[in-house]
Amino acid sequence: MTQPDTSKTILIIDDEAGAGEFIRAFLEDRDYVVLTALNGKSGIDAIKTKNPSLVFLDMRMPDMSGVDVLTEIRRDGIDIKVILMTGVEEGAEIDAAKALGVIEVISKPVQLPVLSEILKKYT
């Protein structure tokens, strides 16, 4: 039995199911394996158990912010590529996320050309 190719696995952590489904459909059309989590805790669990190659992480969620998620996975020594999705262009939260190693910050709602560029650069 062969192991699944985790290099094509992408995790979307977003409390807005519709936003996550929009990105999921786009990625699945390009043959990526897509996992979704509707909150920070289940997102962290998926990172630890599914080993995705890339994470799209919403900045503002009710249970844990994107910065909280990043802080926890970095504290656990997990080095994973994270794209932060936000409706805010700048500020202390963005600076904190960048300090925790976010590789890109993209605006919500996410635009398909932006997703295409992200895939070219990081997968």
MITORFI-13683 format. One line per 5 residues: number of its first residue (from 1); their letters; for each residue x, y negated, z negated of N, C-alpha, C, O. Coordinates in nm, 4 decimals, padded with zeros to 6 digits. Each point is the difference from the previous one (the first is absolute). Layout:
// residues N
NUM	A	X/Y/Z/X/Y/Z/X/Y/Z/X/Y/Z | ...
//
This chain:
// residues 123
1	MTQPD	00.0847/00.1182/00.0000/-00.0847/-00.1182/00.0000/00.0895/-00.1248/00.0000/00.0914/-00.0110/-00.0816 | -00.1179/-00.0813/00.1721/00.0841/-00.1190/00.0085/-00.0559/-00.1115/-00.0878/-00.1204/-00.0081/-00.0242 | 00.2102/-00.0769/-00.0225/-00.0390/-00.1156/-00.0802/-00.0598/-00.1067/00.0911/00.0450/-00.0155/00.1135 | -00.1441/-00.0572/-00.1601/-00.0530/-00.1091/00.0813/00.1054/-00.1091/00.0171/00.0857/-00.0185/-00.0864 | -00.0925/-00.0531/00.1974/00.0937/-00.1076/00.0302/-00.0428/-00.1240/-00.0769/-00.0872/-00.0742/00.0453
6	TSKTI	00.1488/00.0509/-00.1631/-00.0395/-00.1158/-00.0806/00.0492/-00.1300/00.0605/-00.0411/-00.1070/-00.0450 | 00.1287/00.1123/00.1465/00.0453/-00.1234/00.0640/-00.1149/-00.0670/00.0749/00.0085/-00.1182/00.0332 | -00.1150/00.1922/-00.0066/-00.1166/-00.0560/00.0681/-00.1170/-00.0202/-00.0958/-00.1132/-00.0199/00.0440 | 00.1398/00.0249/-00.1750/-00.1054/-00.0174/-00.0986/00.0026/-00.1420/-00.0549/00.1031/-00.0485/-00.0465 | -00.2184/-00.0171/00.0528/-00.0127/-00.1377/-00.0471/-00.1127/-00.0049/-00.1026/-00.1062/00.0594/00.0192
11	LIIDD	00.1312/-00.1311/-00.1281/-00.0981/-00.0169/-00.1065/-00.0534/-00.1431/00.0019/00.0767/-00.0958/00.0100 | -00.2082/00.0826/-00.0196/-00.0646/-00.1306/-00.0112/-00.0625/-00.0091/-00.1388/-00.0855/00.0809/-00.0361 | 00.1292/-00.1804/-00.0416/-00.0570/-00.0233/-00.1326/-00.0771/-00.1312/00.0071/00.0593/-00.1078/00.0048 | -00.1912/00.1179/-00.0041/-00.0847/-00.1185/00.0130/-00.1350/00.0293/-00.0629/-00.0621/00.1018/00.0304 | 00.0161/-00.1905/-00.1182/-00.1286/00.0214/-00.0666/-00.1180/-00.0264/00.0925/-00.1129/00.0365/-00.0329
16	EAGAG	00.1362/-00.0988/00.1475/-00.1061/-00.0226/00.0985/00.0015/00.1162/00.0991/00.0847/00.0048/00.0892 | -00.1779/00.0880/-00.1049/-00.0015/00.1205/00.0834/-00.0046/-00.0348/00.1485/00.0674/00.0650/00.0800 | -00.1442/-00.1645/-00.0420/-00.0113/-00.0369/00.1408/00.1321/-00.0440/00.0599/00.0320/00.0355/00.1135 | 00.0447/-00.1125/-00.1888/00.1311/-00.0457/00.0484/00.0934/00.1191/00.0194/00.0715/00.0087/00.0998 | -00.0733/00.0820/-00.1957/00.0845/00.1189/00.0116/-00.0401/00.0881/00.1163/00.0861/00.0548/00.0688
21	EFIRA	-00.2152/-00.0404/-00.0459/-00.0481/00.0837/00.1106/00.0375/-00.0596/00.1356/00.0308/00.0735/00.0938 | -00.0334/-00.2052/-00.0836/00.0395/-00.0686/00.1224/00.1456/00.0334/00.0346/00.0312/00.0331/00.1144 | 00.0563/-00.0420/-00.2129/00.1421/00.0308/00.0213/00.0176/00.1488/00.0260/00.0779/00.0392/00.0870 | -00.1503/00.0445/-00.1624/00.0099/00.1452/00.0161/-00.0324/00.0414/00.1440/00.0736/00.0781/00.0601 | -00.1825/-00.1298/-00.0057/-00.0401/00.0371/00.1362/00.1091/-00.0376/00.1005/00.0322/00.0780/00.0896
26	FLEDR	00.0233/-00.1962/-00.1048/00.1068/-00.0459/00.0890/00.1215/00.0928/-00.0082/00.0564/00.0376/00.1027 | -00.0163/-00.0011/-00.2239/00.1174/00.0858/-00.0188/-00.0253/00.1424/00.0480/00.0869/00.0607/00.0627 | -00.2046/-00.0074/-00.0916/-00.0300/00.1366/00.0430/-00.0039/00.0109/00.1517/00.0373/00.1034/00.0555 | -00.0818/-00.2082/00.0120/00.0017/-00.0020/00.1472/00.1425/00.0103/00.0534/00.0204/00.0359/00.1160 | 00.0779/-00.0671/-00.1998/00.1412/00.0054/00.0393/00.0706/00.1194/-00.0645/00.1224/00.0018/-00.0130
31	DYVVL	-00.2012/00.0970/-00.0269/00.0499/00.1281/-00.0514/00.0720/-00.0068/-00.1341/00.0854/00.0838/-00.0288 | -00.1188/-00.1816/-00.0522/00.0526/-00.0034/-00.1358/-00.0949/00.0762/-00.0915/-00.1207/00.0051/00.0236 | 00.1774/00.0540/-00.1283/-00.0795/00.0595/-00.1060/-00.0259/-00.1130/-00.0982/00.0940/-00.0615/-00.0504 | -00.2205/00.0338/00.0230/-00.0340/-00.1160/-00.0819/-00.0689/00.0442/-00.1287/-00.0971/00.0756/00.0017 | 00.1499/-00.1247/-00.1122/-00.0585/00.0216/-00.1313/-00.0543/-00.1330/-00.0481/00.0558/-00.1049/00.0320
36	TALNG	-00.1637/00.1079/-00.1082/-00.0522/-00.1245/-00.0557/-00.0218/00.0146/-00.1495/-00.0291/00.1082/-00.0509 | 00.0441/-00.2211/-00.0180/-00.0279/-00.0077/-00.1423/-00.0754/-00.1303/-00.0233/00.0351/-00.1042/00.0553 | -00.1392/00.1117/-00.1379/-00.0844/-00.1172/-00.0237/00.0408/-00.0802/-00.1238/-00.0639/-00.0997/-00.0335 | 00.1700/00.1434/-00.0338/00.0490/-00.0764/-00.1151/00.1480/00.0308/-00.0222/00.0552/00.0944/00.0563 | 00.0060/-00.1763/-00.1393/00.1437/00.0130/-00.0229/00.0415/00.1325/-00.0599/00.0991/00.0591/00.0428
41	KSGID	-00.1740/-00.0114/-00.1418/00.0378/00.1255/-00.0659/-00.0015/00.1175/00.0974/00.0954/00.0777/00.0043 | -00.2025/-00.0640/00.0738/-00.0031/00.1115/00.0955/00.1033/-00.0208/00.1098/00.0500/00.0973/00.0563 | -00.0172/-00.2221/-00.0248/00.1060/-00.0274/00.0965/00.1359/00.0463/-00.0499/00.0774/00.0604/00.0742 | -00.0492/-00.0893/-00.2006/00.1262/00.0443/-00.0602/00.0066/00.1525/-00.0008/00.1036/00.0579/00.0327 | -00.2134/00.0069/-00.0697/-00.0044/00.1467/00.0007/00.0289/00.0539/00.1397/00.0746/00.0969/00.0148
46	AIKTK	-00.1332/-00.1588/00.0880/00.0224/00.0459/00.1380/00.1459/-00.0196/00.0414/00.0573/00.0847/00.0684 | 00.0022/-00.1961/-00.1097/00.1412/-00.0232/00.0319/00.0856/00.1104/-00.0611/00.0899/00.0533/00.0650 | -00.1183/-00.0199/-00.1891/00.0810/00.0996/-00.0713/-00.0208/00.1413/00.0521/00.0933/00.0803/-00.0022 | -00.2139/-00.0480/00.0493/-00.0283/00.1382/00.0394/00.0058/00.0240/00.1511/00.0294/00.1115/00.0431 | -00.0565/-00.2132/00.0369/-00.0090/00.0191/00.1454/00.1211/-00.0511/00.0763/00.0178/00.0334/00.1172
51	NPSLV	00.0669/-00.1150/-00.1829/00.1233/-00.0488/00.0604/-00.0200/-00.0653/00.1378/00.0634/00.0419/00.0968 | -00.1492/-00.1422/-00.0865/-00.0180/-00.0660/00.1303/00.1266/-00.0762/00.0397/00.0826/-00.0334/-00.0850 | -00.0685/00.0064/00.2136/00.1174/-00.0734/00.0460/-00.0217/-00.1508/-00.0050/00.0959/-00.0771/00.0012 | -00.2225/00.0352/-00.0069/-00.0331/-00.1422/00.0015/-00.1288/-00.0209/-00.0784/-00.0909/00.0829/00.0048 | 00.0836/-00.1959/-00.0780/-00.1194/-00.0327/-00.0779/-00.0486/-00.1390/00.0377/00.0774/-00.0956/00.0023
56	FLDMR	-00.2068/00.0856/00.0273/-00.0663/-00.1298/00.0138/-00.0698/-00.0238/-00.1331/-00.0868/00.0778/-00.0398 | 00.1245/-00.1849/-00.0291/-00.0449/-00.0244/-00.1368/-00.0721/-00.1340/-00.0099/00.0560/-00.1043/00.0335 | -00.1799/00.1082/-00.0797/-00.0773/-00.1222/-00.0221/00.0536/-00.0713/-00.1241/00.0314/00.0634/-00.1007 | -00.0216/-00.1964/00.1095/00.0509/-00.0783/-00.1125/-00.1004/-00.0076/-00.1144/00.0369/00.0158/-00.1164 | -00.1627/-00.0396/00.1487/-00.1002/-00.0242/-00.1046/-00.0994/00.1151/-00.0075/-00.0811/00.0209/00.0903
61	MPDMS	00.0897/00.0521/-00.1990/-00.0933/00.1090/-00.0261/-00.0443/-00.0116/-00.1454/00.0735/-00.0550/-00.0821 | -00.1918/00.1056/00.0485/-00.0505/-00.0206/-00.1361/00.0787/00.0694/-00.1112/00.0169/-00.0578/-00.1074 | 00.0311/00.1789/00.1300/00.0637/00.0737/-00.1100/00.1466/-00.0354/-00.0187/00.0454/-00.0202/-00.1126 | 00.0275/00.0127/00.2207/00.1431/-00.0321/-00.0011/00.0259/-00.0867/00.1219/-00.0546/00.0258/00.1073 | 00.1370/-00.1277/-00.1228/00.0369/-00.0793/00.1173/00.1056/00.0750/00.0810/00.0570/00.0986/-00.0466
66	GVDVL	-00.0324/-00.1460/00.1665/00.1073/00.0577/00.0804/00.1334/-00.0087/-00.0719/00.0809/00.0924/00.0077 | -00.0575/-00.2029/-00.0776/00.1248/-00.0156/-00.0767/00.0081/00.1043/-00.1113/00.1074/00.0540/-00.0263 | -00.2206/-00.0251/-00.0395/-00.0017/00.1045/-00.1042/00.0379/00.1359/00.0590/00.0783/00.0747/-00.0587 | -00.1346/-00.0442/00.1747/00.0305/00.1273/00.0667/00.1491/00.0059/00.0340/00.0673/00.0990/-00.0286 | -00.0172/-00.2051/00.0894/00.1421/-00.0042/00.0359/00.0897/00.0138/-00.1224/00.0989/00.0733/00.0024
71	TEIRR	-00.1338/-00.1436/-00.1085/00.0800/00.0059/-00.1231/00.0085/00.1430/-00.0513/00.1072/00.0460/-00.0393 | -00.2193/00.0238/00.0398/-00.0011/00.1370/-00.0524/00.0803/00.0953/00.0879/00.0781/00.0799/-00.0515 | -00.0960/-00.0871/00.1839/00.0736/00.0955/00.0843/00.1495/-00.0299/00.0006/00.0809/00.0927/00.0050 | -00.0428/-00.2196/-00.0100/00.1430/-00.0338/-00.0061/00.0596/00.0440/-00.1330/00.1131/00.0484/-00.0042 | -00.1884/-00.0649/-00.1045/00.0471/00.0425/-00.1322/00.0237/00.1513/-00.0017/00.0883/00.0498/-00.0698
76	DGIDI	-00.1696/00.0221/00.1484/00.0163/00.1451/00.0088/00.1077/00.0399/00.1010/00.0200/00.1188/00.0251 | 00.0490/-00.2163/00.0327/00.1092/00.0278/00.0926/-00.0442/00.0380/00.1401/00.0772/00.0595/00.0752 | -00.2001/-00.0928/-00.0393/-00.0512/00.0358/00.1325/00.0329/-00.1113/00.0975/-00.0440/-00.1140/-00.0153 | 00.1229/00.1499/00.1163/00.0397/-00.0957/00.1031/-00.0796/00.0324/00.1260/00.0330/00.0936/00.0728 | -00.1361/-00.1702/-00.0481/-00.0890/00.0252/00.1122/-00.0265/-00.1324/00.0695/-00.0012/-00.1053/-00.0638
81	KVILM	-00.0200/00.1108/00.1945/-00.0293/-00.1216/00.0762/-00.1436/-00.0437/-00.0276/-00.0945/00.0767/00.0182 | 00.0800/-00.2026/-00.0630/-00.1318/-00.0528/-00.0347/-00.0269/-00.1277/00.0777/00.0818/-00.0920/00.0028 | -00.1993/00.0887/00.0606/-00.0519/-00.1183/00.0680/-00.1095/-00.0562/-00.0891/-00.0964/00.0701/-00.0307 | 00.1093/-00.1940/-00.0107/-00.1005/-00.0627/-00.0851/-00.1049/-00.0700/00.0858/00.0332/-00.0764/00.0906 | -00.1596/00.1033/-00.1203/-00.1112/-00.0641/00.0711/-00.0654/-00.0991/-00.0953/-00.0340/00.0352/-00.1129
86	TGVEE	00.0165/-00.1586/00.1581/-00.0549/-00.1013/-00.0885/-00.0741/-00.1092/00.0748/00.0264/-00.0255/00.1175 | -00.1177/-00.0374/-00.1854/-00.0673/-00.1166/00.0545/00.0713/-00.1284/-00.0377/-00.0378/-00.1082/00.0449 | 00.1411/00.1199/-00.1273/00.0763/-00.1154/-00.0480/00.1349/-00.0009/00.0715/00.0657/00.1036/00.0097 | -00.0247/-00.2188/00.0397/00.1237/-00.0075/00.0776/00.1259/-00.0157/-00.0850/00.1080/00.0426/00.0409 | -00.1213/-00.1029/-00.1578/00.1189/-00.0234/-00.0816/-00.0388/-00.0072/-00.1457/-00.1182/00.0025/-00.0343
91	GAEID	00.2183/-00.0113/-00.0512/-00.0269/-00.0108/-00.1428/00.0828/00.0974/-00.0807/00.0783/00.0781/00.0541 | -00.0972/-00.0844/-00.1848/00.0793/00.0808/-00.0922/-00.0189/00.1494/00.0237/00.0955/00.0769/-00.0107 | -00.2188/-00.0350/00.0432/-00.0244/00.1432/00.0243/00.0798/00.0487/00.1212/00.0598/00.1075/-00.0033 | -00.0594/-00.1871/00.1094/00.0746/00.0375/00.1211/00.1491/00.0071/-00.0321/00.0679/00.0944/00.0403 | -00.0175/-00.1934/-00.1124/00.1417/-00.0016/-00.0386/00.0346/00.1228/-00.0839/00.1045/00.0620/00.0197
96	AAKAL	-00.1930/-00.0272/-00.1134/00.0236/00.1172/-00.0846/00.0022/00.1274/00.0838/00.0842/00.0874/-00.0210 | -00.1773/-00.0772/00.1164/-00.0049/00.1184/00.0864/00.1268/00.0109/00.0843/00.0549/00.1090/00.0163 | -00.0088/-00.2214/00.0371/00.1234/00.0024/00.0791/00.1188/00.0407/-00.0863/00.0875/00.0738/00.0454 | -00.0842/-00.1213/-00.1686/00.1078/00.0365/-00.0918/-00.0011/00.1503/-00.0295/00.1036/00.0582/-00.0324 | -00.2210/00.0039/00.0439/-00.0136/00.1439/-00.0231/00.0200/00.0812/00.1278/-00.0208/00.1213/00.0005
101	GVIEV	00.0612/-00.1880/00.1080/00.0399/00.0724/00.1200/-00.1047/00.0167/00.1079/00.0143/00.0878/00.0850 | -00.1193/-00.1689/-00.0852/-00.0968/00.0056/00.1099/00.0734/-00.0374/00.1289/00.0739/-00.0984/00.0032 | -00.0941/00.1765/00.1024/00.0734/-00.0264/00.1243/-00.0713/-00.0977/00.0924/00.0631/-00.0609/00.0863 | -00.1941/00.0453/-00.1037/-00.0780/-00.0960/00.0796/-00.1207/-00.0424/-00.0826/-00.0496/00.0749/-00.0842 | 00.0039/-00.1961/00.1104/-00.1257/-00.0489/-00.0557/-00.0870/-00.0371/00.1190/00.0386/-00.0825/00.0828
106	ISKPV	-00.1568/00.1441/-00.0746/-00.0909/-00.0290/00.1114/-00.1317/-00.0523/-00.0536/-00.0412/00.0322/-00.1114 | -00.0238/-00.1135/00.1929/-00.1257/-00.0632/-00.0393/-00.1181/00.0933/00.0210/-00.0033/00.0809/00.0927 | -00.0936/-00.0953/-00.1824/-00.1285/00.0679/00.0161/-00.0995/-00.1022/00.0519/00.0095/-00.1163/-00.0392 | -00.1023/00.1514/00.1230/-00.0134/00.1341/00.0563/00.1153/00.0316/00.0961/00.0471/-00.0859/00.0745 | -00.0038/00.2112/-00.0790/00.1140/00.0448/00.0794/-00.0376/-00.0002/00.1487/-00.1068/00.0472/00.0389
111	QLPVL	00.1965/-00.1008/00.0416/-00.0211/-00.0060/00.1448/00.0717/00.1179/00.0681/00.1102/00.0375/-00.0400 | -00.1726/00.0195/00.1413/00.0583/00.1172/00.0677/00.1384/-00.0271/00.0597/00.0867/00.0867/-00.0115 | -00.0609/-00.2018/00.0743/00.1365/-00.0236/00.0497/00.1045/00.0008/-00.1116/00.1132/00.0436/00.0209 | -00.1509/-00.0912/-00.1375/00.0915/00.0017/-00.1146/00.0276/00.1447/-00.0416/00.1146/00.0357/-00.0274 | -00.2180/00.0470/00.0227/00.0185/00.1419/-00.0322/00.0923/00.0672/00.1011/00.0872/00.0783/-00.0378
116	SEILK	-00.1060/-00.1080/00.1642/00.0853/00.0589/00.1045/00.1468/-00.0359/-00.0219/00.0879/00.0851/00.0137 | -00.0619/-00.2102/-00.0475/00.1378/-00.0437/-00.0255/00.0594/00.0700/-00.1208/00.1160/00.0410/00.0022 | -00.1951/-00.0272/-00.1070/00.0458/00.0689/-00.1213/00.0399/00.1439/00.0337/00.1046/00.0479/-00.0439 | -00.1881/00.0202/00.1216/00.0297/00.1383/00.0358/00.1285/00.0097/00.0812/00.0805/00.0905/-00.0222 | -00.0606/-00.1815/00.1150/00.1233/00.0005/00.0810/00.1223/-00.0198/-00.0870/00.1025/00.0645/00.0219
121	KYT	-00.1116/-00.1528/-00.1203/00.1148/-00.0333/-00.0827/00.0321/00.1048/-00.1053/00.1172/00.0235/-00.0294 | -00.2187/00.0398/-00.0278/00.0243/00.0790/-00.1214/-00.0353/00.1477/00.0083/00.0163/00.0719/-00.0985 | -00.0645/-00.0244/00.2136/-00.0287/00.1442/00.0070/00.0756/00.0633/00.1142/-00.0111/00.1206/00.0221
//
